[in-house]
Amino acid sequence: MGFLLRWLAAFVLLVATYNPTELSYVRWVMRNGAGELPIAVFLGLILLVAYVLFLTALFRGIGTLGILLILAVTSALIWVLADLGWLSLDDPTVNTWLALVALSLVLAVGMYWGILWRRISGQLEVDDEGAA
């Protein structure tokens, strides 16, 4: 259940920022940003804080190599589904949604990796930056 909640939070964050519908921060700012600049800046800063939290956990959890590996596995899965004819990649809207799902999976794995590692290995991670 923990991973599912993290994936849902990552997906909501990405979809709130941008999606192919008209209901996203990016499209709202493009339409109304100049007239409602204080609200646009405030909401943008809230999104920025959320991204900083997710990206910090992501890079501390799985690092650049882990990110690339998860994206590769997700891309290969999409390729297999397209090759089997279960998925069509001709529609740009579908491709955008697929990218949002893939990126949200990467974010969720990064957020969940520390918990998963402790369960698998039985070890605790110790941050030794302050050690003398």
N, C-alpha and C positions, 0 to 999 in steps of 0.2 A: 504493500500500500504506500510505503514511503517513496519508492521510485515513481509510482504513478502520480502522486501529488507533485513531486518535483518536475516531472515531465509536463503536467498540466500547467503549473506556474510558468515554466519556460515557454510553453506554447502560447499562453495568454499574453505574456510579455512581448513576444515577437509579433503576434497577430495584432495586439494593441498598437504597436509601432507602425507596422505596415502589413497590408494584405491586399488582395486584388479587388476587394469591395470598396465602397466609399466610406466604410466605418473604420478608419485608422487615424492615428495621430498625424502621420505624414500628409495624408490627403486633407485632413481637417486644417492643418497649418497652411497648406497650399491654397485652400479656399478662403480661410478666415484669419490667418495668422497676423496680417497687418492690422486688421481692425481690433483684434483681441490679443495684442502682443503680450501683456502681462500674464494672461492665462496660458498662452502658448509657451512662454518661457518657464512658468511654474510647472506645467505638465511635462515639458521637456526635461527639466531638472529631476523630476521624480523618476522618469524613465531612465535617465542617466545613472541615478543612484542604483536602481534595480540592475542595470547592465553591469555596473562596476561590481556589485555583489556577486552576480552570476559569473562574470568573467574571472574575478579573483579566485572563486572556488574552482572554476574550470581549470585554470592554469596551475593552481596548486594541486588539484586532484589528479589530473591526467596529463598535463603538459601539452606541448605542441605535437609531439609524436602521437600521443593518445587521441588528440583531436583529429589528426590526419587519418589515423587508423579507423576511428568511428565513422568519419565521413566516407572513407573508402568502402567500408562494409555496407553502409547505408546506400551509397551510390551503386555498389554491385547488386544489392537487393533490388533497387529500382530497375537496373539494367535487366536482371533476370525476369522480373515481372513484365517489363516491356517486351522482352524477347519471347516470352510465353504467350504474349498477346493479351495478358490480363490488364495491361495498363497502356494507355496511349500517351505519348509525349508530344503530340501535335498541338495541343492546346496550351498557350502560354499561362492561362489561369491555373490549369492543373499543375503545370511546372512550378508556379509560384507556391502553391499549397504544398507540393512535395518538398520544395526547398525549406519551407517553414517547418514542416514535420521533421526533416533531417536535422536542421539546425537546433530545433528544440530537443531532439534526442541527444545531440552532442552536449547541450547545456545540462540536461537532466543527468546524464552519465557523470559529467564533471561534478555536479552537486552531490551525487550519491556515491561516488567512488570511495571516499574515505570510510563511509559506513560499510560498504560492501567489502572493502579490503580488511577491515577489522573483523568482520564476520568470517571471511574465508581463512585468514591467517591466524586469527586469535591474538594478533599483536595490536598494540596501541602505537600510534604515530606520536613521536616526540619532536617538538620543535626545539632544536638546540642552538638557535641564533643567539640567545642570551648567555649560553654557557661560556665559561672562561677557559 
